[in-house]
Amino acid sequence: MSVQTWTYILVGLTFALYIGIAIWSRAGSTKDFYVAGGGVSPLANGMATAADWMSAASFISMAGIISFAGYDGSVYLMGWTGGYVLLALLLAPYLRKFGKFTVPDFIGDRYYSKTARIVAVICALIVSFTYVAGQMRGVGVVFSRFLQVDINTGVIIGMVIVLFYAVLGGMKGITYTQVAQYCVLIFAFMVPAIFISIQMTGNPIPQLGMGATLNDGSGTYLLEKLDGLSTELGFNEYTNGSKSITDIFAITLALMVGTAGLPHVIVRFFTVKKVKDARKSAGLALLLIAILYTTAPAVAVFAKTNLIDTVSNQEYSSMPVWFKNWEETGLLSFDDKNEDGKIQYVADKVKNELTIDNDIMVLANPEIANLPAWVIALVAAGGLAAALSTAAGLLLVISASVSHDLVKKVFNPNISDKAELWVARGSATVAVAIAGYFGINPPGFVAAVVALAFGLAAASFFPAIVLGIFYKKMNKEGAISGMVVGILLMLFYMTKFKFGWFGGGTQDDWWFGISPEGFGSIAMIANFIVSIIVLQFTPEPPEDVQEIVENIRIPSGAGEATGH
Amino acid sequence: MSEKQKKATAYWKENVKYLFILLTIWFLVSFGAGILLKDALDSITIGGFKLGFWFAQQGAIYVFVILIFVYVRLMNKLDKKYQYND
């Protein structure tokens, strides 16, 4: 059977599965809709969190980015996993004990202020929208490459599927489809990785294959060979980066703290029964994520070595079929500058003749390694699972922010549970439509704003929540001014260096040599400092709020999540 | 301070002590071994891996997973000790 047929079969089967689950797990109340009824088991929640967290970027782009960045790519590996340690130790158990539906719920109640709640809602909406647009785009790309449909049609098919189970099932539907999606995506990621690891090193475990010797009997270590190839072509050694230590440090920190502050991840911990379960499911989530995150750097090394071996200094006319296929998508292009008919892939931009998009490294990897058709089709199904699961989780945060935090808590507190459920469904529908629009007409700055989303979460939510739990005397004036200063500072720095506003600037003008991607860590520190300074000049929080804090520190009697 | 409050304060103190120890390890394996000490550790190789590079792309992640499960165990024990397990 051809790749095309296999892809139709696998994608069709997985979609039917997701829809079946959605029908089986419809939401009957707002509690079902926001927190899946609050009775999700730690393992199911761990799997759902892992699928929720691993987006199209983790599945499709990350290994590719690492294979071109080498050591510098470590910021994503450590940043996007280390955040879970912060989440598990500093946030999840206490927020579960607090027992409400959303992150703005916590901020609003802990800081006894509508202003704080609204600031939190705005942050949650900005962060989630920037993210979801990228997911829809990922769905479109996978459809267009593997099923030869137009990207726009692909986006619309994706929208309909997500709409179906997010609107019908709410958090309950999303949770159980995410469990299925985790299985699909991890299987799809691991199968080609294991195949290639065996091919190249004879070791079936990619994490070990990465550090093993090559299969060709030369006794050379794979990484040694790649370091050699890289320097030969004028690139940095693969195992040494080009970024400064300060910048690597700052980016890693910003991504870790940003991860811990992302509302769609935090909210998953409201769905389990007890505080104990929240801790355990954070551990399980990271374990399940780590399977992909420790395989990705191995895939990066395999793919890069394979690629250089296949193309470097070879006749263009003798390139394999996959090369031509990917040239058609525009993700790969060859420009024979010196007209010798051979492909020169080198660091020197003037002489380099081959342009490669990051995403190819995962999507084309099975083809480059000559794997069977069903493996290639599996990658398509996995990419879709990754994109759809994250999109659904984000849409839920958006709809809950509108129906719960704005409509119920700010505009119309007397709304009935049933009416609120309909508002939630309505806002999910609108959110899907907006996300789809951005998927079809992607703003040029998507990549830039995704980094901004992490920076924003790091600069706003993280300090406010941590201080709210660990510093009983923290008051609303301190928290609000901290959040506002943190966000504005982050926005200023990003727009200055990414979009050239406020006079723009180049790398030489970066503050402390820190890139905009890493600036979230500075903005976060500014948030902490401002919060604590303002606190000194403003009144203590009321007694009952201090009692709330004492209460969330004790795990027993968590009860069920409640919105009232 | 009531008996109940005393118990809560003692529990919280032990909790914070655990957090401090675990987060120190968290910092050492990632920012320490994977970034600040990377160049020094790279002079040691294990198999095909330079040690600093290994920490940054593999080791730190394994330690993160272990840290959370250690935390889960410590806290379950602590909850029992203070009878906060329900």
Interface residues (C-beta under 8 A of the other chain):
Chain A: I66 Y71 G73 S74 L77 M78 T81 G82 Y84 V85 L86 A88 L89 L90 P93 Q207 L208 M210 G211 A212 T213 Y221 L222 L223 E224 T239 N240 I245 I248 F249 T252 L253 K274 K276 R279 K280 A282 G283 L286 L287 A290 Y293 T294 P297 F470 E550 R553 I554 P555 S556 G557 A558
Chain B: Q5 A8 Y11 W12 N15 V16 L19 L22 L23 W26 S30 F31 G34 I35 L36 K38 D42 I46 G47 G48 F49 K50 F53 W54 A56 Q57 Q58 A60 I61 Y62 F64 V65 L67 I68 F69 Y71 V72 M75 N76 D79 Q83 Y84 N85 D86
